[in-house]
């Protein structure tokens, strides 16, 4: 399984990539079926337990694998609600979404375990909790924050504090330690793996 794939506006996912991905069926935070790559899910569970124990928050999966058809529906929805400009800065065009890989997860946070209050309704508060309690731990579990703040010109997407991507521990550690994006990581290694 190739965990170091780069998918962005310039690099569309190939049609056969998903054939080599072992997707498993799990439930998302709303109890709906969602597919996710096996290893990404087992690492997510470890991250979740760590955050529960040491940061006193609960994270759940809001979204993981998304087919191209599902992506198209979301894109059209965003365009009709917010217009083309907003939609294109947050939602990837068909074939350019990391969610097609099964390796990306959109997280939702519950900061009050007793009441299970989601802070995802409030963008500023959510961002703060992600920054203080989640981001620094991601690389220990093989994940990266895929669309960091201030790197919009490199990643092509607005800051998304909730969107994490499984790349494996050695790459996540290097990306975290160097403070770079996945795009810059590929540049550094000479684009050999694309
Ligand atoms: Zn996402």
Boltz pocket constraint, residues with backbone or C-beta under 6 A from the ligand:
constraints:
  - pocket:
      binder: B
      contacts: [[A, 63], [A, 99], [A, 104], [A, 105], [A, 106], [A, 163]]
      max_distance: 6.0
